[in-house]
Amino acid sequence: MLRLGLTGGIGAGKSTVAETLTELGAVVIDADRIAREVVEPGTEGLADVVAAFGEDVLDADGALDRPALGRIVFGDDAKRQKLNGILHPRIGARTAEIAAEAADDAVIVHDVPLLVENGMGAAFALVVVVDAPVDVRVARLVDTRGMTVEDARARMAAQADDEARRAAADVWLENAGAAGALREQVERLWHERLVPFAANIEQGRAVPAPTEIVAPADDRALVGRRLAARLAAAGGERVRRVELVGPGAIPDLPAPDVVDLLVEAARPDDDLAEAFLAAGFPRTGPGRHGSADPARPARVLVLNGKKRREAKQAQAIVDARERARRDPDRVAADPDAVRAEVALP
């Protein structure tokens, strides 16, 4: 089962992507829709909201008056946390119910408008961001939602900027072209990456790591940080640290296009291996994992931080990386030697 997060700024075209993925066979879980469901009239969620914030949060029909509730919690962290304490467990439980009904090889799409703003990227094996130029988004909001230009720009300014979204995105879908172009991008993504990714997770299969030495990509370190964050999130308290290591961790060093990661864990057991598999990193051998993502090969070495020998080995790997980073002249003069020194054992 592949879990991916889908997000994008208002007016960018996220709904079109979600609809296309649904048509292709994905299970789309709409976070906003679930948030409305858990506080519908007659639900325990709505009763708890009323108990916490009073009858003034209801409209004349007894439904939740969202603008009224918003005025109460806006700018008040304590009240907003109280509201989140009511909503989030219910949203999480309903999300889990929907996901549990899906097939083992399903592609689960979590449609989360504020994924970037809430720092949720590490919770998913892949993050897809749809975007469009500001002027295009403004025009859409004016034409399709009846907003004024000022209101549209204000809504956009309150969301994450392009830099933050690009940092979170494994896949960037540009929605500025002709009608249908976005759907074509989604269809290619589905067939070439998402379906194989989900099948690899279901079968516990990692993609081969390339060996050809290439010039470093501009986003090499950023990609490594995203994968490291996923392993840390999947492992939870069992993971002491995740480090980007290997030749790809050395600035300006040509290297194979593979992400090498070191995990120092307190309990590197089968449960941890299963958690890594769910995050997109199947086990390839004792203490070894790879990537199930056909577009992003990775190698993961897991060491037991409670064993002195393995803890020393982990530190030696990190120390080798740091020595190479401190000596860019040697990186340039003798790249073969540096690659050998920092390679995963």
LUMMI-816417 format. One line per 8 residues: number of its first residue (from 1); for each residue x, y, z of N, C-alpha, C. Coordinates in steps of 0.05 Angstrom, whole numbers, plus 32768, in hexadecimal, padded with zeros to 4 digits. Example, Ala and Ser with C-alpha at 12.3 -4.5 7.8 and 13.67 -1.06 7.14 Angstrom:
<atoms>
1	8108:7F8E:809C:80F6:7FA6:809C:8108:7FBE:809C | 8101:7FD3:808E:8111:7FEB:808F:8102:8001:809D
</atoms>
This chain:
<atoms>
1	8011:7FE8:8000:8000:8000:8000:8012:8019:8000 | 800D:802A:7FED:801C:8043:7FEB:800B:805A:7FF5 | 8016:8069:8009:8008:8080:8013:8016:8099:8009 | 8008:80AA:7FFA:8014:80C2:7FF1:8003:80DA:7FFA | 8011:80F1:7FFE:8003:8109:8005:8001:811B:7FED | 7FE9:8126:7FE9:7FE4:8138:7FD2:7FDD:8153:7FDE | 7FEA:8168:7FD3:7FE4:8183:7FDD:7FE9:8197:7FC6 | 7FE3:81B0:7FCC:7FE7:81C5:7FB9:7FD9:81DE:7FC2
9	7FE2:81F5:7FB9:7FD6:820E:7FC1:7FBA:8211:7FB6 | 7FAA:8222:7FC2:7F8F:8227:7FB9:7F8F:8230:7F9C | 7F7E:8223:7F8C:7F7C:822A:7F70:7F91:821D:7F5E | 7FA1:820B:7F69:7FB6:81FF:7F59:7FAD:81E7:7F48 | 7F97:81DA:7F51:7F8D:81C4:7F42:7F8E:81A9:7F50 | 7F90:81AA:7F6B:7F92:8191:7F7A:7F79:8180:7F76 | 7F62:818B:7F74:7F4A:817C:7F71:7F4A:816C:7F57 | 7F55:8178:7F42:7F58:8169:7F28:7F6A:8151:7F2B
17	7F80:8155:7F39:7F92:813E:7F3E:7F85:8128:7F4E | 7F76:8130:7F63:7F68:811C:7F73:7F54:810D:7F63 | 7F45:811B:7F53:7F30:810E:7F42:7F3D:80FB:7F2E | 7F53:8103:7F22:7F60:80F2:7F0E:7F6B:80D9:7F1C | 7F77:80DC:7F33:7F81:80C5:7F42:7F6B:80B2:7F4A | 7F54:80BD:7F51:7F3D:80AC:7F58:7F35:809C:7F3F | 7F33:80A9:7F28:7F2B:809B:7F10:7F3F:8085:7F09 | 7F58:8089:7F0F:7F6D:8076:7F08:7F6D:805E:7F1B
25	7F60:8061:7F33:7F5E:804B:7F45:7F69:8050:7F61 | 7F72:8068:7F66:7F7C:806E:7F81:7F65:8071:7F95 | 7F6C:806D:7FAE:7F59:8073:7FC4:7F60:808E:7FCF | 7F4F:80A2:7FCA:7F55:80BD:7FD2:7F47:80C3:7FEC | 7F56:80CC:8000:7F4B:80D3:801A:7F4D:80F1:801D | 7F36:80FE:801D:7F35:811C:801E:7F34:8125:803B | 7F4A:8131:8044:7F4B:8139:8060:7F36:814E:8067 | 7F30:8161:8055:7F1C:8175:805A:7F00:8168:805D
33	7EFB:8155:804B:7EE0:8148:804C:7EDD:8139:8066 | 7EF1:812B:806E:7EEF:811C:8088:7EEC:812F:809F | 7EFA:8146:809E:7EF8:815A:80B3:7EDB:8164:80B6 | 7ECD:8165:809F:7EB1:816E:80A0:7E9F:8157:80AA | 7EA6:813E:80A2:7E95:8127:80AA:7E95:8124:80C8 | 7EAC:8127:80D5:7EAE:8121:80F2:7E9F:8135:8103 | 7E96:814B:80F7:7E86:815E:8107:7E6B:8164:80FA | 7E61:8150:80EC:7E46:8153:80E1:7E32:8151:80F8
41	7E19:815C:80F3:7E05:815B:8108:7E00:813F:8112 | 7DFF:813C:812C:7DFA:8122:8138:7E13:8112:813F | 7E2A:811C:8138:7E43:810E:813E:7E4E:8116:8159 | 7E5D:8104:8165:7E6A:810A:817E:7E7E:8121:817A | 7E8A:8122:8163:7E9D:8138:815E:7E90:8153:8161 | 7E79:8157:8155:7E6B:8170:8157:7E62:8176:8174 | 7E59:8161:8181:7E51:8164:819D:7E69:816E:81AE | 7E80:8163:81A9:7E98:816B:81B9:7EA1:8187:81B2
49	7E9E:818F:8199:7EA4:81AB:8191:7E92:81BE:819F | 7E78:81B8:819F:7E65:81C9:81AD:7E6B:81CB:81CB | 7E71:81B4:81D7:7E77:81B4:81F3:7E90:81C5:81F9 | 7EA3:81C6:81E7:7EBB:81D4:81EB:7EB9:81F2:81E5 | 7EA8:81F9:81D1:7EA8:8215:81C8:7E8C:8222:81C9 | 7E78:8213:81D1:7E5E:8220:81D5:7E4B:821D:81BD | 7E32:8223:81C2:7E1D:8221:81AE:7E20:8235:8197 | 7E30:8249:819B:7E33:825E:8186:7E41:8253:816E
57	7E4D:823B:816F:7E5A:8230:8158:7E47:8220:8146 | 7E2D:8221:814D:7E19:8213:813C:7E09:8228:812D | 7E01:8220:8114:7DEF:8232:8105:7DD2:822C:810C | 7DC0:8238:80FD:7DA3:8236:8104:7D99:8219:8100 | 7DA7:8209:80EF:7D9E:81EE:80EA:7DAC:81DA:80FC | 7DBD:81E3:810E:7DCA:81D1:8120:7DE4:81C6:8115 | 7DED:81CF:80FE:7E06:81C7:80F3:7E1D:81D9:80FC | 7E35:81D0:80F9:7E4C:81E0:8101:7E4E:81F9:80F0
65	7E50:8210:80FE:7E54:8229:80F0:7E72:822E:80EF | 7E7F:8226:80D9:7E9C:8227:80D8:7EA8:8243:80DB | 7E9C:8257:80CE:7EA6:8272:80D2:7EA5:827B:80EF | 7E90:8273:80FD:7E8D:827B:8119:7EA3:826D:812A | 7EA7:8253:8124:7EBC:8244:8133:7ED7:8250:812C | 7EDB:8257:8113:7EF5:8263:810C:7EFB:827D:811A | 7EE6:828D:811E:7EEB:82A6:812D:7EF3:82A1:814A | 7EE9:828B:8155:7EEF:8285:8171:7F0C:827B:8174
73	7F15:826A:8162:7F30:825E:8165:7F46:826E:8157 | 7F3E:8280:8145:7F53:828F:8136:7F64:82A0:8149 | 7F7E:829C:8148:7F90:82AC:8158:7F93:82A3:8175 | 7F85:828D:817C:7F86:8283:8198:7F91:8266:8197 | 7FAB:8263:819D:7FB7:8249:819B:7FAB:8234:81AD | 7FA3:823C:81C5:7F98:8229:81D7:7F7D:821E:81CD | 7F6D:8230:81C2:7F53:8227:81B8:7F56:8216:819E | 7F69:821E:818E:7F6E:820F:8176:7F78:81F3:817D
81	7F89:81F1:8191:7F93:81D6:8199:7F7C:81C6:81A5 | 7F6A:81D3:81B3:7F53:81C4:81BD:7F42:81B9:81A7 | 7F3E:81CA:8192:7F2E:81C1:817B:7F3D:81AA:816D | 7F57:81AC:8169:7F66:8197:815C:7F65:817D:816C | 7F64:8180:8186:7F62:8168:8197:7F48:8159:8194 | 7F33:8168:818C:7F19:815B:8186:7F19:814F:816A | 7F23:815E:8157:7F20:8156:813B:7F35:8141:8132 | 7F4E:8146:8139:7F64:8135:812D:7F61:8118:8133
89	7F5B:810F:814C:7F58:80F2:8150:7F41:80E6:8140 | 7F2C:80F5:813C:7F15:80EB:812C:7F1C:80EA:810F | 7F2A:80FE:8105:7F33:80FF:80E9:7F46:80E7:80E5 | 7F59:80E3:80F7:7F6C:80CE:80F5:7F5F:80B3:80F5 | 7F4B:80AF:8106:7F3D:8095:8108:7F2E:808F:80EE | 7F20:80A4:80E3:7F11:80A0:80CB:7F24:809B:80B3 | 7F3A:80A9:80B2:7F4E:80A4:809D:7F58:8088:809E | 7F5E:807E:80B6:7F68:8062:80B9:7F53:804E:80B0
97	7F3A:8053:80B6:7F24:8041:80AD:7F23:803F:808F | 7F25:8055:8081:7F24:8055:8064:7F3D:8046:8059 | 7F54:804C:8063:7F6D:803F:805A:7F6C:8021:805F | 7F60:8019:8075:7F60:7FFC:807C:7F4E:7FEC:8069 | 7F3C:7FF9:805B:7F2B:7FEC:8048:7F37:7FE8:802D | 7F4F:7FF5:8028:7F5C:7FF4:800E:7F6C:7FDA:800B | 7F71:7FD3:7FF2:7F81:7FBB:7FEB:7F9E:7FBF:7FF3 | 7FAD:7FA9:7FF6:7FC8:7FAB:7FFF:7FDA:7FBA:7FEC
105	7FD3:7FBA:7FD2:7FE3:7FC8:7FBE:7FD7:7FE2:7FB5 | 7FC5:7FED:7FC6:7FB7:8005:7FBF:7FC9:801E:7FC0 | 7FC1:8032:7FB1:7FCE:804C:7FB3:7FBA:805E:7FC3 | 7FC2:8065:7FDB:7FB2:8076:7FED:7FBB:8092:7FEA | 7FA9:80A4:7FE1:7FB0:80C0:7FDE:7FA3:80D0:7FF4 | 7FB3:80DD:8004:7FA9:80EE:801A:7FA9:810B:800F | 7F91:8115:8009:7F8E:8130:7FFF:7F8E:8143:8017 | 7FA4:8151:801B:7FA8:8161:8033:7FB0:817E:802A
113	7F9D:8191:802B:7FA4:81AC:8022:7FBB:81B9:8030 | 7FBD:81B4:804A:7FD2:81C2:805A:7FE9:81AE:8061 | 7FEF:819C:8050:8004:8188:8056:801F:8196:805B | 8026:81A8:804A:8040:81B6:804D:803F:81C8:8065 | 802A:81D7:8068:8028:81EA:807F:802A:81DC:809A | 801F:81C3:809B:801F:81B4:80B4:8037:81A1:80B6 | 804A:81A2:80A3:8061:8191:80A5:805C:8173:80A5 | 8049:816A:8094:8040:814E:8094:804E:813D:807F
121	8060:8147:8070:806B:8138:8059:8078:811E:8061 | 8085:811D:8078:8093:8104:8080:807F:80ED:8086 | 8066:80F3:8089:8052:80DE:808F:804B:80CE:8077 | 8054:80D6:805F:804C:80C9:8046:8065:80BF:8038 | 8061:80A9:8028:8077:809E:8019:807E:80AF:8001 | 806C:80C1:7FF9:806F:80D3:7FE2:805E:80EB:7FE6 | 8067:8102:7FDE:8057:811B:7FDF:8055:8126:7FC3 | 803D:812A:7FBA:8037:8136:7FA0:802C:8152:7FA4
129	8038:8165:7F97:802F:8181:7F99:8027:818A:7F7D | 800F:8196:7F7B:8006:81A2:7F62:8007:81C0:7F65 | 8011:81CD:7F50:8015:81EA:7F52:800E:81F7:7F37 | 800B:8211:7F38:8006:8222:7F21:8010:823E:7F27 | 8016:824E:7F13:801F:826A:7F18:8009:8279:7F27 | 8012:828C:7F37:8000:829C:7F48:7FEA:82A9:7F38 | 7FF0:82B5:7F21:7FDB:82C3:7F12:7FC6:82AF:7F07 | 7FCF:8297:7F00:7FBC:8283:7EF7:7FAA:827A:7F0E
137	7FB5:8276:7F25:7FA5:826E:7F3C:7F91:8283:7F44 | 7F9A:829C:7F43:7F88:82B2:7F4A:7F70:82B3:7F37 | 7F76:82B1:7F1D:7F61:82B1:7F09:7F4D:829B:7F0D | 7F57:8283:7F14:7F45:826C:7F19:7F33:8272:7F31 | 7F3E:827D:7F46:7F2E:8282:7F5E:7F19:8297:7F59 | 7F20:82AB:7F49:7F0D:82C0:7F42:7EF7:82B4:7F31 | 7EFE:82A4:7F1D:7EEB:8299:7F0A:7ED9:8283:7F15 | 7EE5:8271:7F25:7ED7:8259:7F2D:7ECB:825B:7F4A
145	7ED7:826C:7F5A:7ECD:826E:7F76:7EC2:8289:7F7D | 7EC3:829B:7F6A:7EB7:82B5:7F6F:7EC6:82C7:7F83 | 7EE0:82C1:7F87:7EF0:82D2:7F99:7EF8:82EB:7F8B | 7EFE:82FF:7F9B:7F0B:8317:7F90:7F28:8311:7F8D | 7F36:8321:7F7D:7F53:831E:7F7A:7F61:8320:7F94 | 7F58:8334:7FA4:7F65:8339:7FBE:7F61:8321:7FD1 | 7F49:8316:7FD1:7F44:82FF:7FE3:7F54:82E7:7FDA | 7F56:82E2:7FC0:7F65:82CC:7FB6:7F82:82CE:7FBD
153	7F8E:82E6:7FBA:7FAA:82E9:7FC0:7FAE:82E7:7FDF | 7F9B:82F0:7FEE:7F9E:82ED:800C:7F9E:82D0:8014 | 7F8C:82C0:8008:7F8B:82A4:800F:7FA5:8296:8007 | 7FAF:829D:7FF0:7FC8:8291:7FE7:7FE0:8299:7FF9 | 7FE0:82B2:8001:7FF6:82BB:8012:7FF6:82AD:802D | 7FDF:82A4:8036:7FDE:8296:8050:7FE7:827A:804F | 7FEC:826F:8037:7FF5:8254:8034:8013:8253:8030 | 801E:823B:802E:803B:8237:802A:8043:8242:800F
161	805C:824C:800D:8065:8257:7FF4:8071:8241:7FE3 | 8079:8248:7FCA:8084:8234:7FB8:809D:8226:7FC3 | 80AE:8236:7FD0:80C7:822A:7FDA:80C1:8214:7FEE | 80AE:8218:8000:80A7:8204:8014:809B:81EB:8007 | 808A:81F0:7FF3:807D:81DA:7FE5:8091:81CA:7FD5 | 80A4:81D7:7FC8:80B8:81C8:7FB8:80CA:81B8:7FCB | 80CF:81C2:7FE2:80E0:81B3:7FF5:80D2:8199:7FFE | 80B7:819A:7FFF:80A8:8183:8008:80A1:8170:7FF1
169	80A3:8178:7FD8:8098:8169:7FC2:80AB:8154:7FB7 | 80A2:813C:7FB6:80AF:8127:7FA6:80A7:8128:7F89 | 808F:8131:7F85:8084:8134:7F6A:8077:8150:7F68 | 807F:815E:7F53:8074:8179:7F4E:8064:8179:7F34 | 804A:817E:7F37:8039:817F:7F1F:8032:819C:7F19 | 8039:81A5:7F01:8035:81C0:7EF8:801A:81C2:7EE9 | 8009:81D3:7EF3:7FEE:81D5:7EE7:7FEA:81F1:7EDB | 7FFB:81F7:7EC7:7FF8:8211:7EBA:7FF3:820E:7E9C
177	7FF2:81F5:7E93:7FF0:81F1:7E76:7FD3:81EE:7E6D | 7FD0:81E2:7E55:7FB6:81DF:7E49:7FA5:81CB:7E59 | 7F8B:81CD:7E55:7F79:81BB:7E63:7F80:819E:7E5C | 7F81:818D:7E6F:7F88:8171:7E6B:7FA5:816B:7E70 | 7FB6:817F:7E70:7FD3:817A:7E74:7FD8:8170:7E90 | 7FCA:817A:7EA4:7FCE:8171:7EBF:7FC6:8153:7EC1 | 7FB0:814C:7EB5:7FA7:8130:7EB6:7FBB:811E:7EA9 | 7FC8:8127:7E94:7FDC:8116:7E87:7FF4:8112:7E99
185	7FFC:8127:7EA8:8012:8124:7EBB:800A:8110:7ED0 | 7FF2:8111:7EDA:7FE9:80FF:7EEF:7FE8:80E2:7EE5 | 7FDF:80DE:7ECD:7FDE:80C3:7EC2:7FFA:80B7:7EBF | 800D:80C7:7EB6:8029:80BD:7EB4:8034:80B7:7ECF | 802E:80C8:7EE2:8037:80C3:7EFE:802C:80A9:7F08 | 8013:80A4:7F03:8005:808C:7F0D:8012:8073:7F01 | 8015:8072:7EE7:801E:805A:7EDA:803C:8055:7EDE | 804C:806B:7EDE:8069:8068:7EDE:8074:8067:7EFA
193	8066:8072:7F0E:8072:8073:7F28:8060:8068:7F3E | 8047:8071:7F3F:8037:806A:7F56:802F:804C:7F57 | 8026:8042:7F41:801E:8025:7F40:8036:8013:7F46 | 804E:8018:7F39:8065:8007:7F3F:806E:800B:7F5C | 806C:8023:7F67:8074:8028:7F82:8063:8018:7F95 | 8048:8019:7F91:8036:800A:7FA3:803B:7FEC:7FA1 | 8040:7FE2:7F89:8045:7FC5:7F85:805F:7FBD:7F93 | 8073:7FCE:7F92:808D:7FC8:7F9F:8089:7FC7:7FBD
201	807A:7FD9:7FC8:8074:7FD8:7FE5:8066:7FBE:7FEC | 8051:7FB7:7FDD:8041:7FA0:7FE3:8052:7F86:7FE1 | 8065:7F86:7FCF:8076:7F6E:7FCB:8090:7F6F:7FDB | 8094:7F86:7FE9:80AD:7F88:7FF8:80C6:7F89:7FE7 | 80C4:7F98:7FD0:80D9:7F98:7FBC:80E5:7FB3:7FB9 | 8100:7FB5:7FBA:810E:7FCE:7FB7:8117:7FD1:7F9A | 8119:7FEA:7F91:8124:7FEE:7F76:8142:7FEE:7F76 | 814F:7FE5:7F60:816C:7FE4:7F60:8179:7FFF:7F63
209	818F:8000:7F71:819E:8019:7F74:81B1:801D:7F5C | 81B0:8034:7F4F:81C2:8038:7F38:81DF:803A:7F40 | 81F1:8034:7F2E:820E:8035:7F33:821C:804A:7F23 | 820F:8055:7F0E:821C:8069:7EFD:8221:8082:7F0D | 8239:808D:7F0B:8240:80A6:7F19:8237:80BE:7F08 | 8227:80CF:7F14:821C:80E6:7F06:8221:8100:7F17 | 821E:8116:7F09:8221:8130:7F17:820B:8133:7F2C | 8210:813F:7F43:81FB:8141:7F57:81E4:8153:7F4F
217	81CC:814A:7F53:81B4:815A:7F4E:81B2:8171:7F62 | 81A6:8186:7F59:81A3:819E:7F6B:8194:8198:7F84 | 8181:8185:7F83:8170:817F:7F9A:8178:8166:7FA9 | 8191:815D:7FA5:819A:8143:7FB1:8197:8143:7FCF | 81A1:8158:7FDC:819F:8159:7FF9:8182:815B:8003 | 8172:816A:7FF4:8156:816E:7FFC:8147:8153:7FFA | 814C:8144:7FE5:813F:812A:7FE2:8148:8118:7FF9 | 8161:8118:8000:816B:8108:8016:815E:810F:8031
225	815A:8129:8035:814C:8131:804E:812F:8127:804F | 8122:8128:8038:8106:811E:8038:8105:8100:803F | 8117:80F1:8033:8117:80D4:8038:811F:80CE:8055 | 8132:80DD:8060:813A:80DA:807B:8123:80E0:808E | 8114:80F5:8088:80FD:80FC:8099:80E8:80E6:8099 | 80E4:80D9:8082:80D1:80C3:8081:80D9:80AB:8092 | 80F2:80A4:8091:80FC:808E:80A2:80F9:8095:80BF | 8100:80AE:80C7:80FD:80B6:80E3:80E1:80B5:80EC
233	80CE:80BF:80DB:80B2:80BF:80E2:80A7:80A2:80E4 | 80B0:8091:80D2:80A6:8075:80D2:80B0:8067:80EB | 80C9:806C:80F2:80D5:805D:8109:80CD:8068:8124 | 80C5:8081:8124:80BD:808D:813E:80D3:808C:8153 | 80CB:8085:816B:80DE:8086:8181:80F4:8070:817F | 80EF:805C:816E:8104:8047:816A:811C:8051:815B | 8119:8068:814D:812F:8072:813D:813D:8089:814C | 8157:8086:8151:8166:809A:815F:816E:80B1:814C
241	8177:80AA:8134:817E:80BE:8120:817E:80B1:8104 | 817A:80C3:80F0:817D:80BB:80D4:818F:80CF:80C7 | 81A4:80C5:80BA:81B8:80D6:80AE:81BA:80D1:8090 | 81BB:80E6:8081:81C2:80E4:8064:81E0:80E0:8062 | 81E8:80CA:8056:8204:80C2:8055:820B:80BA:8039 | 8223:80AE:8036:822B:80A4:801C:8234:80BA:8009 | 823C:80B4:7FF1:8246:80C8:7FDE:8232:80DE:7FD9 | 8218:80D7:7FD8:8204:80EB:7FD3:8201:8100:7FE9
249	820E:80FC:8000:820C:810F:8016:8222:8124:8015 | 8234:8121:8001:824B:8133:7FFF:8246:8148:7FEA | 8245:8162:7FF1:8240:8176:7FDD:8254:8175:7FC5 | 8249:8178:7FAD:8258:8179:7F95:8267:8160:7F8D | 8262:814A:7F9B:826F:8131:7F94:825E:8121:7F80 | 8268:811C:7F68:8259:810B:7F55:8256:80EF:7F62 | 823E:80E4:7F5E:8238:80CA:7F6B:8220:80BD:7F5D | 821C:80A3:7F62:8204:8097:7F57:81EB:80A5:7F63
257	81D5:80A5:7F53:81BD:80B3:7F5B:81AD:80A1:7F6E | 81B7:809E:7F86:81AA:808E:7F9A:81AD:809B:7FB5 | 8199:809B:7FC6:819A:80A7:7FE0:81A3:8092:7FF5 | 81B9:8097:8003:81C3:8085:8018:81BB:8090:8033 | 81AF:8080:8044:81A6:8089:805E:81AF:8076:8074 | 81B7:8081:8089:81BF:8072:80A1:81AA:8076:80B7 | 819F:8060:80C0:818C:8061:80D6:8199:8054:80EF | 819B:8063:8104:81A3:8058:811E:818A:8054:812F
265	8184:803C:8135:816B:8035:8143:8170:8028:815E | 815D:802C:8170:815F:8020:818A:8154:8003:8189 | 8140:7FFE:8177:8135:7FE4:8175:8131:7FDD:8158 | 8146:7FD5:814A:8143:7FCE:812D:8138:7FB2:8129 | 811E:7FAF:812F:8111:7F95:812E:80FF:7F93:8115 | 80EF:7F7D:8114:80DD:7F79:80FD:80C8:7F8E:80FC | 80BF:7F98:8113:80AA:7FAD:8113:80B5:7FC7:8106 | 80CE:7FCD:810B:80DA:7FE4:80FE:80DC:7FE0:80E0
273	80E4:7FC8:80D8:80E6:7FC1:80BC:80CA:7FC4:80AE | 80B5:7FBC:80BB:809A:7FBE:80B0:8092:7FDC:80AD | 809A:7FEC:80C1:8094:8008:80C0:80A3:8016:80A9 | 80BC:800E:80A5:80CB:8018:808E:80BF:8010:8073 | 80B6:7FF7:8072:80A9:7FED:8059:8090:7FFE:8053 | 8080:8003:8067:8068:8014:8062:806F:8030:8059 | 8086:803A:8061:808F:8054:8059:809D:8054:803D | 80A0:803C:8032:80AB:803A:8017:80C7:802F:8016
281	80D1:8023:802C:80EC:8019:802E:80EC:7FFB:8035 | 80EA:7FE9:8021:80EA:7FCC:8027:8105:7FC2:8031 | 8104:7FAD:8041:811D:7FA1:804A:812A:7F91:8033 | 8144:7F94:8031:8153:7F86:801C:8167:7F72:8027 | 816A:7F72:8041:817C:7F60:804F:817E:7F68:806C | 818E:7F5A:807C:8190:7F62:8099:819B:7F7E:809C | 818B:7F8F:80A8:8193:7FAA:80AD:8195:7FBB:8094 | 8188:7FB2:807E:818A:7FC0:8065:816D:7FC4:8059
289	8169:7FDC:804F:8150:7FE2:8041:8156:7FF1:8027 | 8143:7FF0:8015:8146:7FFF:7FFC:812D:8010:7FF9 | 812A:801C:7FE1:8112:802C:7FDB:8100:801D:7FC8 | 80E6:801F:7FCD:80D2:8013:7FBB:80CA:8027:7FA5 | 80D3:803F:7FA7:80CC:8054:7F94:80DC:8051:7F7A | 80D0:804B:7F64:80E0:8047:7F4B:80EE:8060:7F42 | 80E7:8077:7F4C:80F4:8090:7F43:8108:809A:7F57 | 810B:808D:7F6E:811E:8096:7F82:812B:807F:7F91
297	8140:8074:7F85:814F:805E:7F93:815C:8068:7FAD | 815D:8056:7FC0:816A:805C:7FDA:8175:8043:7FE6 | 8189:8046:7FF7:8194:8030:8007:8194:8039:8024 | 818B:8028:8035:8188:802F:8052:8197:801A:8062 | 81A9:8023:8073:81B7:8011:8086:81AD:8017:80A2 | 81A3:8002:80AF:8198:8005:80CA:81AB:7FF8:80DE | 81B4:8008:80F1:81C7:7FFE:8106:81BA:8001:8121 | 81C1:7FEF:8133:81B6:7FEE:814E:81C7:8000:8160
305	81BC:8017:8167:81CA:802A:8177:81CF:8021:8194 | 81C2:800B:819C:81C7:8000:81B7:81DE:7FED:81B8 | 81E7:7FE5:81A1:81FF:7FD4:819F:8217:7FE5:819A | 822B:7FE3:81AC:8242:7FF5:81AA:8250:7FF4:818F | 8254:7FDC:8184:8262:7FDA:816B:8253:7FE8:8154 | 8238:7FE4:8154:8228:7FF0:813F:8226:800E:8142 | 8225:8017:815B:8224:8034:8161:823E:8041:8157 | 8254:8034:815C:826E:803E:8153:826F:803E:8134
313	8264:802A:8128:8264:8028:810B:8253:8040:80FF | 823C:8045:810C:822B:805B:8103:823A:8076:8104 | 8248:807A:811B:8257:8093:811E:826E:8095:810A | 827B:807F:8104:8290:807F:80F1:8286:8087:80D5 | 826F:807E:80CD:8263:8085:80B4:825D:80A3:80B2 | 8252:80AE:80C8:824C:80CB:80C9:8266:80DB:80C9 | 827A:80D1:80D8:8294:80E0:80D9:82A1:80E1:80BE | 829F:80CB:80AF:82AB:80CB:8094:829D:80E0:8082
321	8283:80E2:8085:8274:80F6:8076:827D:8112:807D | 8280:8117:8097:8288:8132:80A0:82A4:8139:8097 | 82B7:8126:8097:82D2:812C:808D:82D1:8134:8070 | 82C1:8126:8060:82C0:812C:8044:82B3:8147:803F | 829F:814D:804F:8292:8168:804B:82A4:817F:8053 | 82B7:817A:8065:82C9:818F:806E:82E0:8193:805A | 82E2:8182:8046:82FA:8183:8034:82F0:8184:8017 | 82E4:8199:800E:82DA:819A:7FF2:82F0:8199:7FDD
329	8308:81A2:7FE5:831E:81A0:7FD2:8324:8183:7FCB | 8324:8172:7FDF:832A:8156:7FDA:8313:8149:7FCB | 82FB:8151:7FD1:82E4:8147:7FC2:82E8:814C:7FA4 | 82F1:8164:7F9E:82F5:816B:7F82:830D:815D:7F76 | 8323:8159:7F86:833C:814F:7F7B:833C:8130:7F7A | 832E:8123:7F8C:8330:8105:7F8D:8314:80FA:7F93 | 8301:80FE:7F81:82E5:80F5:7F87:82E3:80D7:7F8B | 82F3:80C7:7F7D:82F1:80AA:7F80:82F7:80A1:7F9D
337	830C:80AD:7FA8:8314:80A6:7FC3:82FF:80AF:7FD7 | 82F3:80C6:7FD3:82DF:80D0:7FE5:82C6:80BE:7FE4 | 82BE:80B7:7FCC:82A7:80A5:7FC9:82AB:808A:7FD8 | 82C3:8080:7FD6:82CA:8066:7FE4:82C9:806A:8002 | 82D3:8080:800C:82D4:8085:8029:82B9:8088:8036 | 82A6:8094:8027:828C:809A:8033:8277:8086:802B | 827D:8072:801A:826A:805F:8011:825F:804E:8029 | 8245:8047:8028:823A:8036:803C:8248:801B:803C
345	824D:800F:8053:825A:7FF5:8054:8247:7FDF:804A
</atoms>
